[in-house]
Amino acid sequence: MKAFLSRLLEEIFPFIYFIKNKANTLKKVANISEIEQKSEQYADLSRGELNNRLEEEHERAKKIDDKTSKFTLGLSVSLTVLAAASGSFVKFVSAGSYAPFITLLCGFASIYMLLAGITALGSLKTLPTYGYGTHHLINLNQYGVSYLRQALYAQELMNLIRQLRNESAYQLLRNGFFTLLIALSLSFVILTVKQQSNPVKKAEEQPVIGQPKQTPKQVKEKIDNQEEVNYKVSVSPDKKFLLNPESENSEATEKTSDSKDPATTNKQL
């Protein structure tokens, strides 16, 4: 269980583990006694075989650095896609729902990809090379095959650092794209659920062909007016005064005017 958790943390935070493993490897290279002890396992190899192995390790170092440097191109493309996608996610998801969570996922994706770029750019930095140069020839003439064994082991450790850097850059770039995929999937699901849960509202907001699109405020006023008309029609005639309280006063005024004294009316005429 402990090994599984350690592996899981390494997959989630590969940048931290790369720094830790790189520091430990550099300590091993700087420890001369350990180099002498570990290189004894190559004692059965001849001088020609040791030289061939050194050349292979030098060629392997170039290939690993070239492969890692290609992550810079992948980083530039991924950041372009991320910038366009993150803006679209927050635009189409309403501010009151899951927009902060989607924004957070896009932020994690950006961090992963930036760390991948920083790690990949480390391949441009030169690391110590063993079994090469003038000092290599001097030490070879002075110490012979024992020096070749030590140089081979030290060069293998330096290539191990390159391999760890390449793997870390890959893991970071993979995690960034995976996080971006989660944000895209959640945005799609949220938008789909919202459209299916509001079919009536969507139909009301659909504009008629040949007419301008109505704003939500205009649609709400139209619905309120229609409800008021329906209410008035549903009221019975004996409760008409509820709709227009002034109608009762107007009828009383007419009755009063009709009941005036005829003599007064004639006098006015």
C-alpha positions, 0 to 999 in steps of 0.5 A: 500500500505504501509503495502504491501511494508513493507511486501515485504521488510521483505521478501527480507531482513528478517535478518534486520527485525529479528534483529529489532524485537528481540531487541524490544522483549528483551526490553519488557522482561526487562520492569518489569512494562509491564510484570506485566501489560500484565500478568494480562490477565492470571488471570483466570488460576489456579496455576496448569494450569499455571504450565502446560503452562510453561512446554508446553512453555519449550518443545516448545522452545526445538522443535523450536531450534532443527528445526532451527538447521537443517538449518545448514545441509541445508546450507552446501548442498546448498553452495555445489550446489551453488559452482558447479552451479555458476562455470558452469554458468560463464563457458558456458556464454560468457564473453561479454554477461550476464556473469557479471549479472549471477555472481552477481545473484550467489553472492546474492544467496551466501550471502542469504545462508550465512546469513541463516546459521548465523541465524540458528546457533543462535539456539545454543545460550542459551536464558533466560528461565523463570519458571525454576530453584531454583530462580523460586521456591523461587519466587513462594513461595514468590509471588505465582500465580502472579509470575507464570503469569509473568514467563509464559508471559516472556517465551512466549516472549522468544519463540517468538524470537525463532520463528522469528529466525526460520522464518528468517532463512527459508526466507533467505534460500528460497531467496538464492535458488530462486536467484539461480533458476533465474540464472540457468533459465537465463543461459539456455535461453541465451545458447539456443538463442545463439545456435539458432542464429548461426546455420551456424557457428555451422555447420561449426565448426562441425568436420567431422568424422575421421578428427581432429577438426579445430580451429576457425582460420583454419575455417576462413582461409578455408572460405577466400580461398574458397571465393578467388577461387570463385572470380577468377572463376567468372572473365571473360577472358578479365580481366584475367590480374586483377588476375595476373598482372605479366601475361601481362609482361610475354606476352610482354617479349615473344613477344619481344624475338620473334621479335629479329633480326634473324641475332643476333640469328644466331650470338649467335648460 
